[in-house]
Amino acid sequence: MVEVHLWSGLRARAGGRESIEVEAETVGEMLDALVEACPELEEIIDGGVSVAVDGRVIASTRTEPVKPNSEVYLMQRIKGG
């Protein structure tokens, strides 16, 4: 299981939970599993999020591996130019 920490703005949509544990081997599987575990997150995730895995920000790939002991944070994607 991978424990995914949520930014404060998502916690209300996740029933107040600070983190959600899901089965996943990649960032893409993790995002899909988060939506399955908590459908209220789908709109936000589909709109674009960043994921930090072990201190590295993963903004645009779904194939990055995650391990059960990885430190994973779902973060708001910052847009701009």
N, CA, C and O atoms as a MOPAC input file, in Angstrom:
PM7 MOZYME 1SCF
protein

 N      0.84000 1    -1.18600 1     0.00000 1
 C      0.00000 1     0.00000 1     0.00000 1
 C      0.88600 1     1.25200 1     0.00000 1
 O      1.95100 1     1.28400 1     0.61600 1
 N      0.41600 1     2.26100 1    -0.69900 1
 C      1.09600 1     3.54600 1    -0.75800 1
 C      0.23500 1     4.55100 1    -0.00500 1
 O     -0.95900 1     4.67700 1    -0.27900 1
 N      0.83500 1     5.26500 1     0.93900 1
 C      0.10700 1     6.30500 1     1.65700 1
 C      0.31400 1     7.62400 1     0.93000 1
 O      1.44300 1     8.09000 1     0.77300 1
 N     -0.80100 1     8.22600 1     0.48200 1
 C     -0.75800 1     9.47500 1    -0.27100 1
 C     -1.28200 1    10.59200 1     0.63100 1
 O     -2.43000 1    10.55400 1     1.07200 1
 N     -0.43600 1    11.58100 1     0.90000 1
 C     -0.80300 1    12.71600 1     1.73600 1
 C     -1.49100 1    13.77100 1     0.85900 1
 O     -1.03700 1    14.05400 1    -0.25000 1
 N     -2.56900 1    14.33800 1     1.35300 1
 C     -3.36500 1    15.31300 1     0.60100 1
 C     -3.08600 1    16.72500 1     1.08100 1
 O     -2.87000 1    16.94200 1     2.27400 1
 N     -3.08800 1    17.69800 1     0.16000 1
 C     -2.95200 1    19.08500 1     0.58100 1
 C     -4.23300 1    19.49800 1     1.28700 1
 O     -5.28400 1    18.89400 1     1.07400 1
 N     -4.15200 1    20.51400 1     2.12000 1
 C     -5.24700 1    20.88000 1     3.02100 1
 C     -6.56600 1    21.14500 1     2.29800 1
 O     -7.62600 1    20.81800 1     2.83100 1
 N     -6.53100 1    21.72500 1     1.10700 1
 C     -7.75400 1    22.01600 1     0.36600 1
 C     -8.51100 1    20.78400 1    -0.10200 1
 O     -9.70600 1    20.86300 1    -0.38400 1
 N     -7.83200 1    19.65200 1    -0.18800 1
 C     -8.49500 1    18.41000 1    -0.62300 1
 C     -9.10800 1    17.63000 1     0.52700 1
 O     -9.96200 1    16.77000 1     0.31000 1
 N     -8.69200 1    17.91500 1     1.71700 1
 C     -9.12500 1    17.10100 1     2.85400 1
 C    -10.63200 1    17.12500 1     3.06200 1
 O    -11.20500 1    16.11100 1     3.46100 1
 N    -11.29400 1    18.25300 1     2.80300 1
 C    -12.74700 1    18.32900 1     2.94300 1
 C    -13.43300 1    17.39100 1     1.95000 1
 O    -14.45800 1    16.78900 1     2.26900 1
 N    -12.87100 1    17.26800 1     0.75500 1
 C    -13.43700 1    16.36100 1    -0.25100 1
 C    -13.15500 1    14.90000 1     0.06400 1
 O    -13.79000 1    14.00200 1    -0.48800 1
 N    -12.20200 1    14.67200 1     0.95300 1
 C    -11.81100 1    13.30000 1     1.31300 1
 C    -12.29600 1    12.94300 1     2.72000 1
 O    -11.69400 1    12.11900 1     3.40800 1
 N    -13.38200 1    13.57200 1     3.12600 1
 C    -13.95100 1    13.25800 1     4.43400 1
 C    -13.06700 1    13.66100 1     5.59100 1
 O    -13.14900 1    13.06400 1     6.66500 1
 N    -12.22100 1    14.66500 1     5.40000 1
 C    -11.34900 1    15.15100 1     6.45200 1
 C    -10.03900 1    14.38500 1     6.59600 1
 O     -9.20700 1    14.72000 1     7.43800 1
 N     -9.86100 1    13.36300 1     5.77600 1
 C     -8.63100 1    12.55800 1     5.87500 1
 C     -7.42100 1    13.35000 1     5.39200 1
 O     -7.49900 1    14.08800 1     4.40900 1
 N     -6.31500 1    13.18800 1     6.08800 1
 C     -5.05900 1    13.81500 1     5.68500 1
 C     -4.31100 1    12.96100 1     4.67700 1
 O     -3.47900 1    13.47000 1     3.92600 1
 N     -4.60200 1    11.66700 1     4.65600 1
 C     -3.95000 1    10.76900 1     3.70800 1
 C     -4.88400 1     9.61300 1     3.38400 1
 O     -5.82000 1     9.31600 1     4.12600 1
 N     -4.60300 1     8.96700 1     2.24800 1
 C     -5.37500 1     7.81400 1     1.79000 1
 C     -4.37300 1     6.75300 1     1.35200 1
 O     -3.40900 1     7.06000 1     0.65000 1
 N     -4.59300 1     5.51700 1     1.76000 1
 C     -3.72200 1     4.42000 1     1.33500 1
 C     -4.35100 1     3.69900 1     0.15500 1
 O     -5.53600 1     3.36600 1     0.17600 1
 N     -3.54100 1     3.45800 1    -0.88100 1
 C     -4.01000 1     2.77800 1    -2.09000 1
 C     -2.95600 1     1.78500 1    -2.56900 1
 O     -1.77700 1     1.90700 1    -2.24000 1
 N     -3.39200 1     0.81400 1    -3.33800 1
 C     -2.48400 1    -0.12500 1    -4.00000 1
 C     -2.06900 1     0.48300 1    -5.33500 1
 O     -2.92600 1     0.81200 1    -6.15600 1
 N     -0.77100 1     0.63500 1    -5.55900 1
 C     -0.29900 1     1.20900 1    -6.82100 1
 C      1.19400 1     0.96300 1    -6.96700 1
 O      1.93000 1     0.88400 1    -5.98400 1
 N      1.62400 1     0.84300 1    -8.22600 1
 C      3.04500 1     0.69700 1    -8.52100 1
 C      3.59200 1     1.87400 1    -9.31800 1
 O      4.80600 1     2.03100 1    -9.44400 1
 N      2.68700 1     2.71000 1    -9.86300 1
 C      3.09800 1     3.88800 1   -10.61600 1
 C      2.23600 1     5.07900 1   -10.18500 1
 O      1.20400 1     4.90700 1    -9.53600 1
 N      2.66800 1     6.27100 1   -10.54800 1
 C      1.89400 1     7.47400 1   -10.24200 1
 C      0.50600 1     7.38400 1   -10.87600 1
 O     -0.48200 1     7.75000 1   -10.24000 1
 N      0.41700 1     6.90700 1   -12.11200 1
 C     -0.87500 1     6.78700 1   -12.78200 1
 C     -1.81500 1     5.83200 1   -12.06100 1
 O     -2.99000 1     6.14300 1   -11.86700 1
 N     -1.30400 1     4.67500 1   -11.66400 1
 C     -2.12500 1     3.72700 1   -10.91300 1
 C     -2.56100 1     4.33800 1    -9.58600 1
 O     -3.68300 1     4.11400 1    -9.13200 1
 N     -1.67500 1     5.10500 1    -8.97000 1
 C     -2.00300 1     5.75300 1    -7.70500 1
 C     -3.12600 1     6.77000 1    -7.86900 1
 O     -4.04700 1     6.81100 1    -7.05400 1
 N     -3.05800 1     7.59200 1    -8.91700 1
 C     -4.10700 1     8.58200 1    -9.15600 1
 C     -5.44100 1     7.90100 1    -9.44500 1
 O     -6.47900 1     8.32800 1    -8.94000 1
 N     -5.41700 1     6.84200 1   -10.25800 1
 C     -6.64600 1     6.10100 1   -10.55200 1
 C     -7.22500 1     5.47500 1    -9.28600 1
 O     -8.43800 1     5.49400 1    -9.07900 1
 N     -6.35900 1     4.92100 1    -8.44300 1
 C     -6.81300 1     4.30000 1    -7.20100 1
 C     -7.36400 1     5.33500 1    -6.22600 1
 O     -8.30400 1     5.04400 1    -5.48600 1
 N     -6.79600 1     6.53700 1    -6.21500 1
 C     -7.33400 1     7.60200 1    -5.36800 1
 C     -8.75500 1     7.96200 1    -5.76800 1
 O     -9.61900 1     8.14600 1    -4.91100 1
 N     -8.99600 1     8.06200 1    -7.07700 1
 C    -10.34300 1     8.37300 1    -7.56500 1
 C    -11.30600 1     7.25100 1    -7.21300 1
 O    -12.45300 1     7.50300 1    -6.84300 1
 N    -10.84400 1     6.01600 1    -7.32800 1
 C    -11.69500 1     4.88400 1    -6.97400 1
 C    -12.01400 1     4.88400 1    -5.47500 1
 O    -13.14500 1     4.60800 1    -5.07400 1
 N    -11.01900 1     5.19100 1    -4.66300 1
 C    -11.20500 1     5.19900 1    -3.21200 1
 C    -12.01100 1     6.40400 1    -2.73500 1
 O    -12.71700 1     6.32700 1    -1.73000 1
 N    -11.90300 1     7.50500 1    -3.45300 1
 C    -12.56500 1     8.74400 1    -3.05200 1
 C    -13.00900 1     9.50300 1    -4.30400 1
 O    -12.30500 1    10.40300 1    -4.76300 1
 N    -14.17600 1     9.14600 1    -4.86200 1
 C    -14.64000 1     9.75400 1    -6.12600 1
 C    -14.73000 1    11.28300 1    -6.08900 1
 O    -14.69800 1    11.92400 1    -7.14000 1
 N    -14.84000 1    11.86600 1    -4.91500 1
 C    -14.92200 1    13.32300 1    -4.80400 1
 C    -13.63800 1    14.01000 1    -5.25800 1
 O    -13.63700 1    15.21600 1    -5.50400 1
 N    -12.55200 1    13.26000 1    -5.37200 1
 C    -11.27500 1    13.82600 1    -5.81900 1
 C    -11.11800 1    13.83700 1    -7.34100 1
 O    -10.18200 1    14.44400 1    -7.86200 1
 N    -12.02300 1    13.17100 1    -8.05200 1
 C    -11.86300 1    13.00000 1    -9.50000 1
 C    -11.73500 1    14.32000 1   -10.25300 1
 O    -10.85000 1    14.45900 1   -11.09800 1
 N    -12.59100 1    15.28000 1    -9.96500 1
 C    -12.56100 1    16.55100 1   -10.69100 1
 C    -11.21800 1    17.26100 1   -10.51300 1
 O    -10.66200 1    17.79600 1   -11.47200 1
 N    -10.70900 1    17.26200 1    -9.30100 1
 C     -9.42700 1    17.91400 1    -9.01900 1
 C     -8.28500 1    17.17500 1    -9.71000 1
 O     -7.42900 1    17.80000 1   -10.33700 1
 N     -8.27100 1    15.85400 1    -9.59700 1
 C     -7.19900 1    15.06100 1   -10.20700 1
 C     -7.24400 1    15.18400 1   -11.72500 1
 O     -6.20500 1    15.33000 1   -12.36800 1
 N     -8.44200 1    15.12600 1   -12.29800 1
 C     -8.56400 1    15.27700 1   -13.75000 1
 C     -8.15000 1    16.66600 1   -14.21800 1
 O     -7.69400 1    16.82700 1   -15.35000 1
 N     -8.30400 1    17.66800 1   -13.36300 1
 C     -7.92000 1    19.03400 1   -13.70900 1
 C     -6.41600 1    19.24400 1   -13.71000 1
 O     -5.92100 1    20.22600 1   -14.26500 1
 N     -5.69100 1    18.32600 1   -13.09100 1
 C     -4.23800 1    18.40200 1   -13.07300 1
 C     -3.68800 1    18.61600 1   -11.68100 1
 O     -4.03700 1    19.58400 1   -11.00600 1
 N     -2.84100 1    17.72500 1   -11.26100 1
 C     -2.17200 1    17.81800 1    -9.97300 1
 C     -0.69300 1    17.47800 1   -10.16000 1
 O     -0.29300 1    16.90900 1   -11.17600 1
 N      0.08300 1    17.83000 1    -9.18800 1
 C      1.47000 1    17.39200 1    -9.14000 1
 C      1.58600 1    16.37700 1    -8.02000 1
 O      0.81300 1    16.39700 1    -7.06100 1
 N      2.54400 1    15.50700 1    -8.15000 1
 C      2.78500 1    14.48300 1    -7.14500 1
 C      4.25700 1    14.55000 1    -6.76200 1
 O      5.12900 1    14.58500 1    -7.63000 1
 N      4.52600 1    14.56900 1    -5.47200 1
 C      5.89900 1    14.49300 1    -4.99100 1
 C      6.14000 1    13.07600 1    -4.48600 1
 O      5.42200 1    12.58800 1    -3.61200 1
 N      7.14900 1    12.42400 1    -5.03800 1
 C      7.51300 1    11.06700 1    -4.63600 1
 C      8.94300 1    11.12100 1    -4.10900 1
 O      9.88800 1    11.40300 1    -4.84500 1
 N      9.07100 1    10.84900 1    -2.84400 1
 C     10.39500 1    10.85900 1    -2.20100 1
 C     11.16000 1    12.15600 1    -2.47900 1
 O     12.36000 1    12.13700 1    -2.75200 1
 N     10.44100 1    13.28200 1    -2.40300 1
 C     11.06300 1    14.58900 1    -2.55500 1
 C     11.20300 1    15.10100 1    -3.97100 1
 O     11.64700 1    16.23100 1    -4.17300 1
 N     10.83300 1    14.29000 1    -4.96900 1
 C     10.90800 1    14.72300 1    -6.37800 1
 C      9.50200 1    15.02900 1    -6.87000 1
 O      8.59600 1    14.21100 1    -6.71000 1
 N      9.31200 1    16.19900 1    -7.46600 1
 C      8.00500 1    16.57900 1    -7.99100 1
 C      7.81900 1    15.96100 1    -9.36300 1
 O      8.64000 1    16.14600 1   -10.26200 1
 N      6.72200 1    15.22000 1    -9.51200 1
 C      6.36400 1    14.56900 1   -10.76700 1
 C      5.12800 1    15.29800 1   -11.29200 1
 O      4.03400 1    15.10800 1   -10.76000 1
 N      5.28100 1    16.12500 1   -12.31700 1
 C      4.17200 1    16.95600 1   -12.77700 1
 C      3.44400 1    16.40200 1   -13.99400 1
 O      2.26700 1    16.70300 1   -14.19000 1
 N      4.11300 1    15.60400 1   -14.81000 1
 C      3.45400 1    15.28000 1   -16.07600 1
 C      3.56400 1    13.82500 1   -16.51600 1
 O      3.15900 1    13.50900 1   -17.63500 1
 N      4.08000 1    12.94700 1   -15.71100 1
 C      4.17400 1    11.55500 1   -16.13700 1
 C      3.38900 1    10.65600 1   -15.19600 1
 O      3.37000 1    10.86300 1   -13.98300 1
 N      2.74700 1     9.66200 1   -15.77400 1
 C      1.98400 1     8.70000 1   -14.98100 1
 C      2.76100 1     7.40300 1   -14.79700 1
 O      2.27500 1     6.48700 1   -14.13400 1
 N      3.95700 1     7.30700 1   -15.36900 1
 C      4.69700 1     6.04400 1   -15.34000 1
 C      5.76900 1     5.99500 1   -14.25400 1
 O      6.41300 1     4.96200 1   -14.07100 1
 N      5.96700 1     7.08100 1   -13.54200 1
 C      6.96100 1     7.11500 1   -12.47200 1
 C      6.60200 1     6.06900 1   -11.41200 1
 O      5.46400 1     6.04300 1   -10.94400 1
 N      7.53800 1     5.21500 1   -11.02700 1
 C      7.22700 1     4.18700 1   -10.03200 1
 C      7.04300 1     4.76500 1    -8.62700 1
 O      7.66700 1     5.75900 1    -8.25800 1
 N      6.18000 1     4.12000 1    -7.86500 1
 C      6.03800 1     4.39900 1    -6.44000 1
 C      6.17400 1     3.07200 1    -5.70600 1
 O      5.74100 1     2.02800 1    -6.19300 1
 N      6.78000 1     3.13000 1    -4.53400 1
 C      7.00000 1     1.93700 1    -3.72700 1
 C      6.14500 1     2.03900 1    -2.46700 1
 O      5.76200 1     3.14000 1    -2.07200 1
 N      5.84700 1     0.92700 1    -1.84200 1
 C      5.04100 1     0.97800 1    -0.62000 1
 C      5.63000 1     1.87700 1     0.46600 1
 O      4.88700 1     2.43800 1     1.27200 1
 N      6.95100 1     2.02100 1     0.49700 1
 C      7.55900 1     2.86100 1     1.52100 1
 C      7.87800 1     4.27400 1     1.02300 1
 O      8.52600 1     5.04200 1     1.73300 1
 N      7.43000 1     4.62600 1    -0.19100 1
 C      7.67700 1     5.96800 1    -0.72200 1
 C      6.89600 1     7.00700 1     0.06700 1
 O      5.79800 1     6.74300 1     0.55700 1
 N      7.48000 1     8.18600 1     0.18100 1
 C      6.79100 1     9.32800 1     0.76700 1
 C      6.10700 1    10.05600 1    -0.39300 1
 O      6.77600 1    10.59300 1    -1.27500 1
 N      4.77800 1    10.06800 1    -0.38500 1
 C      4.01700 1    10.58400 1    -1.53100 1
 C      3.07100 1    11.69600 1    -1.07400 1
 O      2.31800 1    11.53800 1    -0.11300 1
 N      3.13100 1    12.82900 1    -1.79000 1
 C      2.25200 1    13.95900 1    -1.50800 1
 C      1.54800 1    14.37700 1    -2.79500 1
 O      2.18900 1    14.57700 1    -3.82700 1
 N      0.23600 1    14.50600 1    -2.72500 1
 C     -0.55000 1    15.04800 1    -3.82500 1
 C     -0.57800 1    16.55500 1    -3.61700 1
 O     -0.94200 1    17.03000 1    -2.54100 1
 N     -0.19000 1    17.31300 1    -4.65300 1
 C     -0.06700 1    18.75800 1    -4.52000 1
 C     -0.82000 1    19.47600 1    -5.63400 1
 O     -1.00500 1    18.95400 1    -6.73300 1
 N     -1.23700 1    20.66600 1    -5.31200 1
 C     -1.91300 1    21.50900 1    -6.29300 1
 C     -0.91000 1    21.89900 1    -7.37100 1
 O      0.20000 1    22.33400 1    -7.06800 1
 N     -1.31000 1    21.73900 1    -8.63700 1
 C     -0.42700 1    22.13200 1    -9.72700 1
 C     -0.46600 1    23.64600 1    -9.86400 1
 O     -1.53500 1    24.25200 1    -9.92900 1
 N      0.70700 1    24.23900 1    -9.90600 1
 C      0.81600 1    25.67600 1   -10.07100 1
 C      0.93400 1    25.97100 1   -11.54500 1
 O      1.82100 1    25.45700 1   -12.22600 1
 N      0.02600 1    26.80900 1   -12.03700 1
 C      0.01300 1    27.14500 1   -13.46300 1
 C      0.46400 1    28.57900 1   -13.62400 1
 O      0.25500 1    29.41700 1   -12.74600 1
 N      1.06300 1    28.84100 1   -14.71400 1
 C      1.50100 1    30.20300 1   -14.97700 1
 C      2.59100 1    30.21100 1   -16.01200 1
 O      2.92300 1    29.17000 1   -16.58000 1
 N      3.13700 1    31.34400 1   -16.25700 1
 C      4.15200 1    31.41000 1   -17.28600 1
 C      5.23600 1    32.35100 1   -17.00700 1
 O      6.15600 1    32.49000 1   -17.81300 1

